[in-house]
Amino acid sequence: MPNFKPLFLFVILSIFTFAASINIPENFQANFIQIITNPKKKVIHYSGKVYFSESSKLKWEYTKPTKKEVCTDGFELLVVDHDLEQVSQYNISKGFNLSEILKKAKFHSKNLYLANYDSKKYTIQVDKHNKLQAVAYFDDLDNKVQIVFRKIRYGKGKLSSKKMTCTYPKAYDMIRG
C-alpha cells in the first residue's frame, strides 16, 4: 500500500500557502521612503507620510528633499509644491490604484507577491501578518520606483476628508493639466 502522507502534507501546505493573501486595509497611515532610480542609475530619495482610504484615495505628504503634497481620488490628481508655491491639477484616467494592485497580487515566495495591473508589473513585500511593507515597479519613464512603508497603522472605516485633502494658500499659482 502506498504512503500518502507526503502527498497529503504537500496538498495541505499548498492550500495554506496559496490561500494566504495580502491583508488589504480599509485605511492605513504610514511613514514612507520612496527611492527612484532612473535608467542612468541616478537615485533620488524622498520621504514623508502617506494616507490611504476608501480603496482609491491616497495622500502623500513629502517632507524630504522638498515639501510637497500629492492627493488623488483615482480621477483627479492634485500636486501641491510648497517650495514653488504652485498647485498642479490633473484629470487622470489611470493612476497608482493601490487597492486594485493588492487585489491582483499573487503569491510568489515567502513574503513576496507579484501583480500585473494596468500594463505594469508590481512586486509587493509583506510582513509576517501579510500586511504591506513595500511596493516596487517601473514607471512610464522606465524609472525603478521603490516605496518602503514604516510604522504602518491599519484601520477600519475611512479617514477624515480633512486628513485626505491637500491644503494650500489661495495665493499659490494654479496649473490645470
Beta strands, then each sheet from edge to edge (+ up, - down):
strand 1: 27-37
strand 2: 43-53
strand 3: 57-64
strand 4: 68-72
strand 5: 76-81
strand 6: 86-91
strand 7: 106-109
strand 8: 112-117
strand 9: 120-126
strand 10: 132-138
strand 11: 144-155
strand 12: 173-176
sheet 1: 7+ 8- 9+ 10- 11+ 1- 2+ 3- 4+ 5- 6+ 12+
end
